[in-house]
Amino acid sequence: MNNIAWIFTGGFAKGYRTQILGLVTALSAVASWAIGDTTLADLVTKAPVIFGGLGLAALGVKVDAAKSQAAKAKAK
C-alpha cells in the first residue's frame, strides 16, 4: 500500500516536480493541436500557456542548479 501512495503522490519525481509540471503543461497544449482537437488559431492563443510551462521548467532547473552550487560551496 505504501508503494501505491508513493506513486500517486509523485515520490518518484522528488526534486523534479516543477520541471515535470512545466513540461506537461506545455506539451498538453501542443499535443491537443497535434492530434487535431484545436486549430492553429487556438494554439497561437495558448502561446502564453506554452511559454509559461517552458519557463516554469527552466526555472526549476535553475533553482536546482543554484542549490547544488550552494551545497558545494558550503562543503568547502
N, C-alpha and C positions, 0 to 999 in steps of 0.2 A: 504493500500500500504506500509505503514511503517513496518508492521509486516513481509511482504514478503522480504523486504530489510534486515530486522534483521535476518531472517533465512538464506538468501543467503550469507550474509557477515560473518556468524558464530557468531553472537551475543550471541546465546545460549551457546556457548562454551568459553565465555570470561574467560581467566585465564587458560584454559586447552588446548589451540590450539596446543602447542608444543607436549604435550603428545598424543593428538589425531593424529597429523600428523605422529609421530614416530610409533605409533601402527598400523595405517592404512598402512604405508609403509611396515612394517614387515609382517603384515597379508596378504597383497595382494600378496607378493612373495610366501608365504607358501600356500595360497589358490589356486594359479594357478597350483601348483604341486598337491595339494589335489584333484582337480577336473579333473586332467589328461591333462591339457594344456601343461605342461612342464615335462621333465623327471627328474629323480633323479639327474643326472649329471648337468642339468640346475639349479636345486635347490641348489646344492653344489656351483656352480659358483655364485649364488646370495647370498651366505652367508654374504659377506660384506654389502650388502644392508639390509639384515635382521638384522644383529647385529648393523648396523648403525641406523636403525629405533628404535630398542630397546634402544640403547644408547641415542638417542635423547629424547625418552620418559623419561628415567631415569634422564637425565639432567634437563628436565623440572620440574620433581618432586623435585629435589634437589634445584633448583633455587626458587621454590615456598616455600619450607621449610625454606630456608635462609631468604626470605622476611618476612615470618611470625615471625621468631625468632627476626629479626631486629626490626620489629614493636613492639613486646612485650618488647624488651629491651629499646626502645625509650620511650614507655609509662610509664616505671618505673621511 
